């Protein structure tokens, strides 16, 4: 799928916006709810990344523009060792692109499906690393709302990284979230309660409940409650009321006590901060500085000799994709050489208008450039990985992007 190899890396003007031509496409590795993912190499630095690309037209038709914009808005303000960090975002006529950290260890769902037996020690370290990531998100007023094995990627050494911020939400002060969002088997009782009776809303503790469900599933191979996407909400709430979670007799008492605190139904009593986790007797022996620095050896290391993902993605991209990525350059050049996009692709007026709104409102981001600017102004990235105040201010005032994209996508949905 990749283009021709050149021994001498091309030189790009550092003021030039990063675009599709700056990357060599190597191979397709996955597809998410919104788009597809491939491995790319930046032509000048030779650094490898994962590139997610989403068709603008499909996003408009499926009413997903707002979620893409939200994910961009959240990710550009964050940088942390246990997150999948955004490096670049850009667009062309067809697609929106997000270039992020490349993590070749696969997601935890993949490894569960491969029948990996995660040890208690391995899960203990995952809980600690994810607790640091959740604490960081909390500091930025972010509730992820979709913590689950599918959204936790491993690097080549086996450390965890949270991905997929497309349903994350930002809450300020004592504000609560109130929409039903997430993946049912991992959603906390208070999220369902809001849906049923309006409830008081929910906050950060929902992510810690999801962490508890995830940790339980990694240890046991199945989840604490038999909940599926089709299970009615009333039935789920009934389960929470009457069913007791069964903990394996082979697990240590400390792990069981920790899981019970994460899976406490009342969010006020649930363990839901880094301080809470650190004070758990089971984790009293943890060297948290070593955890932060990824100095502790994970109990499970992914196989380095293979790509930890489903190999059919590559075939789908090459055989089934109507607009394959590796032919994009020729295709766009052909379109541009005609009288304009109206001749090459007759779109209805409203869709054209929506595409124009997306083009104007799309958030272009370049972390490399941001770091250079911060270095020149003496403003450095904080030692715990926080991005500079410029990106953070964008997070605070980026809400109008959501509104514009939302009004457009509503009008265009099929």
N, C-alpha and C positions, 0 to 999 in steps of 0.2 A: 504493500500500500504506500510505502514511503516514496519520496522523490529521489532524484539522483544525488549521490554522495559527492561532496566537494571537500578536498583536503584542507583548503583555506577557508576558515569561517568568514561569512560576509560581515561587513561592518555596517551597522545601522546608526543613523543619526540619533543621539540620545534624546533629542527633543521630539523626535518623530513618535507618533502614537504607535504602540505595539499593535500589530494586526496579524491576520491569518498567515500572511507570507513569511512572518518571522519564525514560523514553526515547521518542522518536518513531521509529518504524520507517520507514526510507526505501526501501530496496530490498534484495533478496536478491543476494548476489554469489558464493556458492560453497557447496560442501559437502565436508567432510573425512571421515575414517574414522569419526568419532564423531558428527558433527552437522552443522548448517547454519550459514552465516554471512550476516549482513546488515549493511548500513550503518545506523547509528542516530545520532540527535542527542540529547544530553542537554538536557532541556527548560529547565533553569534557566540553565546556562552557555552553551548553544548550541554546545558542543564536539561534534565528530564523532568517532565511534569505529566499530570493527567489533565486532559482538556475535555470539558463537558460542553456539548453544543446543543442548542435547542432551536427548532424551527419557529420563527416568529409567527408564521401563519397558523401553525398547529397550536401554539400557545394561545393565540387570540381565539381561535375556534373552540378551544377547550376551556377557556376562561382561566388560564393559568399565568397570565402576564403578571398579575399582582404578586403571585407567589415567587416568581423569578426575581422581580424587583425587590421583594422583601429579603430574599436570600442574599442578593448582592449588597443591599443596604446594611444588613447585619454583618456579613463577612468582611466587608472592607474596613470595618472598625476593629476587627479582632486579629490577634496573633498570639498563639499559645502552643507550647510543645505537644499538647494532647488534643489539639484540634486539627482538622484538615484545613490548612490556611489558603486563602485566596491570594494569588500573585498578580493576575491580570484579568481584566474583563474588557471585551471589545465586541464590535458587531460588524456585519456586512448586510447586504440587501436581504439575504435569506435567513441568517441565523444570529443568535446571541451566543457568545462564548465566555466560559469561565475557565481559567487556567489555575489549577490548584496543586498542592503537594502531591507527588506521586507516591502511593503506598502500595507496594507490591505483595504485601502479606495476605491480601484477601480480607473479606469481612467475616465477623464471627458467625453469621448465619451460614456462610459457605462451609466453615469448618465444622459446625454442628451437623450439617448435612453430610459431611465426609466422616461422620461418627468419631470425631476427635473427642477423647475423654479428658476434659479439663480437670486438673488437680485442684485441690483446695488452695494450695500455695499460689497457683497461677491466677485463680479467681480473686484471691486476696489482693494481689498486686493490681489487677484490673480495677477493683473497687477503689483502691487508693489513687491510681492515675486518673480515673474518671471523676473521683471526688474533687481533685485539683481543677479539672476542666470545668465542672459544674460550678464550683466556687468562683472561678474566673468569669463565667457567663453571668452569674448572679451579680457580680460587681458592676457589670454593664447592663443590669436590669433585664437580662434576657432569659426567658423560659424556652427551652429547646422544644419541648412537647412531643418529641418522637425518638426518645432514647430506646434503642432495641438492638439486638445483635446485627441486624442488617445495616445499621447506621454507625457501626463501630468497626473501623478499619485497622488492620495491623501493619506496622512497618516491617522491614525485613528482619529486625531483631525481636519482634513480637510485642512491642509496646502499642498501646491502644490510642486511637485518634477518633474523635467524634466528627461525623460529617452530616450533610443534609439539613440545612437550616431553612428549608422552604416553608415550614409551618411554624417557625419560631415566632415568638411575639415579645414585644418590649413593654414592660410595665414600670411605672414611676412611683416612687414612694410607697404608699399603702394601697395603690391601685391593684385591682385583681383582674385576671382574664376571665372571660365568661363564655367564649364559644367552644363548642365541642370539637376538639381537634386532637389528632394523634392516631395511633393504631390500637384498636380495642383491647387486645390481650395485655397491653402494656400501660393502659390508661388508669390513672388513680380513681378511687371511688368518688372523690369530690368533683371530677370532671363530668361523670355521668349524672351526679346529683344536680348539678347546674342545669343540665339538659332537661331533667325531669321536673324540677320544681323552682328553677330560677336560682336557688341556693345563694350563698354569699360570694360565689366566684372562687377562683383558685389561684395559686401562685407557685413559687419555686419548688415547694415540696412534691409537686407532681413528677418532676424529673428524678427525684430521689426514690419515689415509689417504682418508677420504670427501671431504675438502676437495680433495685431489689429483685424485680421480676427477672431481669436479664441475668443477674448473678445466679439466681436459683436455677434458671434454665440451663446455664452453662454447666452447673454442677450436676444437674439431674438428667438433662436431656429432654425434659418437658417443663411446662410452666406450672406455677402454683395453683392457678385456677383454669378450668377447661373453658376458656373464652375464645371465640372465633369471630371473624369479621361479621358473620351473619347472626350472631347471638343477640337477641333483643335486649335493649338497655335494662328493662324491668327485670329480666331474668339475671342479668349481670349483677344488679344491685341486690337481688335476692341471694345470689351466691355469696356475695360479700357478707351478708347478714348471717347466713346459716352455716356456711362451710368453714371448716378449719383447715389451715394449710398444714400439710404433712411434711415434716423435715426428716431427712434420712438419718437413721441411727448411726450411719458410718461417718457422718460429719462431726467435726469437733464442736464442743459446746460453745466456744467463742464465735465460730462462724454462724451457728444457729441463732445465737443471741443477736448478732449483728443483722442478719436477714430479717428477724422478727421486728427489729426496730425500723428497718427500711420499709417493711410491709405492714406497718401500723396504719390502720384505716383512717384514724383521725389525724389530719395533717398537722394539727397543733402539737400532737404528741410524737409525730414521726421524726426520726432522725433526718435532718434536712439542711445541714450545713457542713462545711469542712471541719469546723470546731466540734460538732456533734460526732463526726466520724473519728476524728483524732482522739476523742475522749473515750471511745469504745475500748473496753479492756482488751479485746482481741487484737487491737492494733497498737497497743501500748509499746510494743517492741519495734514499731516501724520507724525507719530513719527517713523522715519526710523530705529532707534536703536531697538525699540520694534518690528518692522517688522522683522529685522534680527534675533532677539532672539525668534521668533515665540511666542511673548507675546500677540499678538492681536488675538482675538477669530474669526475664520473664520465664515462667514455667513451661510455656509452649512457644517454640520458634517455628514459624512457617517454613515449608520446604523451599529452599533457595533455588533448587534446580528446575522449578516449574512455575508457571503463572497460576496464582491461586484464584482462578475464576473459571467460569463456564466457557469452553472454547468455541461454542456456537455463535458467540457475538461477532467474531471475525467473519464467519461465513455469511451471517445475516447482512452485515454491512456490505459485503462484496456482491452478494447475489440478490438480496431482497430490497435493498435501499434504492428508492427511485432517484434520489439525488445524492449519490455517494460523495463522501468528503474528499476523497483523493482526486475527484474530477471537478471539484468546485472552481478552481482557478479558470479552467477552460470554459466552464459553463457560464460563469459571471462575465468573462471577457466577451463571450458570444452575445450575451444579453445586452451588454453595454454598447456593443458595436452596432446594434440595431437602433431604431429610432427612439427606443426607450422602453421601460418596463411594461408599458401598456400594450405594446405590440407583441412582446415576447411572452407575456403572461397576463391575459385579460382578467383583471380582478374587479369585483364589484366596488362601487365608489366608497361604500362604508368601510370595507376591509382595507382599501387603499388608505383611507383616512386614519384608520387604526394603526396600520403599519407606520405611517408618518409620525403618529403620536409616540409609538414605541421608539422609533429612531431618535426623536428629540429628547425623550425622557430617560433613555437607557443610561446607566451609570458607567462611565469609562473609568477604569482603575489600573494603576501600575504601582505595585508595592516597591519595586526596584527604584523607580523615580522618586517615590515618596521618601524612601530611605536616604537617597542622595540629598534631597532637599532638607531633610531633617539634619543630616550630617553637616551640610553647609551652614545651617542656621544654629548649629550646636544643640539641636533638640534630638536626643537619641531615644531609641526604643527602650522602654523600661526593662530592667533585668528579668522580670517575670514574664516578658513576652508581650506586654501590652503595646498596642499600636499608638502612634502619636496623637496629639489632640486634634490635628487637622481631620483625621479620619473619624475621630470620636464626634466632632461637631457635625459631621455629615450624618452620623447615625441619629443625632438629636433632631436635625431639621429635615431629614429625608422623607418625612411622612407624605408630603404632597406628591411624591413619585407614585406612592401606592394609590392615592386617590385618582390621579390622572389615568394610570394604567387600569385601575378598576373600572372606571366609567367607560373606558374604551372597550375593555374585554366584555363587559356586560352587553354592550350594544352589538358586539360582533359574534357572540357565541352562537353556535349552530344548534 
